[in-house]
Amino acid sequence: MKVLLIAGARPNFMKIAPIYRESLKYDHVECKIVHTGQHYDYDMSEAFFEDLELPEPHFFLNAGSGTHAVQTAKIMVAFEELCQKERPDLLVVVGDVNSTLACSIVAKKLLIDVAHVEAGLRSFDLTMPEEINRIVTDSISDFFFVTEESGMKNLMQEGKPKDCIHLVGNVMIDNLFYQAKKLEKDNESCFPTFELKQQNKDYVFLTLHRPSNVDTKESFEEITFALNQIAAERPIFFPVHPRTRKMMEQFDISFSENIYLLSPLGFKEALFLWKDAALVMTDSGGLQEETTALGVPCITLRENTERPITIKMGTNMLAGTKKESILKAYRKSIKGKGKEYKLPPKWDGRAAMRIWMALIVG
């Protein structure tokens, strides 16, 4: 059974790691990693493979950047050539990035089965490119591996066959638990941010990169105003995405001195910081889930989320993107610090095992 496993952008790498590791337990499965090159900056891709104990990708498509259409087209052309050469039996895609969409379309037209991990998630916001990627990928997939009950409901309402939908848990959480155990054994003083963490208590950990938040000056300034207000009360650790740094320079955005602007971090070093934060603020989907798994309070800098289970479990709160709503959510979150949270069903670190059991045993 020849399987191609697609990784294109930073979050994908965390998701494919447990799937790849689990595949090694099956002698009759040949699983190869395809790196589309959607994220091509070293700090945002290759370093992650090292951190996540993944081998060098078996194939690199070198797609690079560009508009959504240009990038998707580059991936499709390169991946079609690879599929014709490799003749895989199955394609496994994860998440909702352009690589997920592009490779799924190519495979399906070549009559290759497609398995979508994180299927069924919906924000119901068609202004989000990721929402379009999710809907289209699910419309042509053969196997649906779902992280939360809302995904089951969405897929059933869209008419997907019930016997092809599997609630397996969350591979992001598989990876999180695996890395958290390793982190306990590591010498944390080796991290460049060790001293920063030692010197600052009760800090906020921030990620911010979504185009709707940083690509227009007005929205970026609204969020920055709120962050600078919060930084007057407690320090903020902010690993800056290359896209965000570019827009900071373009719009002349200036942050408080109490906001520590860091280079992009490897997975383990980021985990080392955010797991002990008083609060995480993010516009990332994955971090909403990871904070839920470890019971860390999270504020999501968006108007909606395709991961409603994180809200239901009580760890996550939608703050919107206006300064007033962000500050209101911040006050509410800090006030509720210390309350108990629940872990979503099947978020137990065994999602990858369930995926392979479904694919192999049926």
Secondary structure, 3 states (H helix, E strand, C coil): CEEEEEECCHHHHHHHHHHHHHHCCCCCCEEEEEECCCCCCHHHCHHHHHHCCCCCCCEECCCCCCCHHHHHHHHHHHHHHHHHHHCCCEEEEECCCHHHHHHHHHHHHCCCEEEEECCCCCCCCCCCHHHHHHHHHHHHCCEEEECCHHHHHHHHHCCCCHHHEEECCCHHHHHHHHHHHHHHHCCHHHCCCHHHHHHCCCCEEECCCCHHHHCCHHHHHHHHHHHHHHHCCCCEEEECCHHHHHHHHHHCCCCCCCEEEECCCCHHHHHHHHCCCCEEEECCHHHHHHHHHHCCCEEECCCCCCCHHHHHCCCEEECCCCHHHHHHHHHHHHHCCCCCCCCCCCCCCCHHHHHHHHHHCC
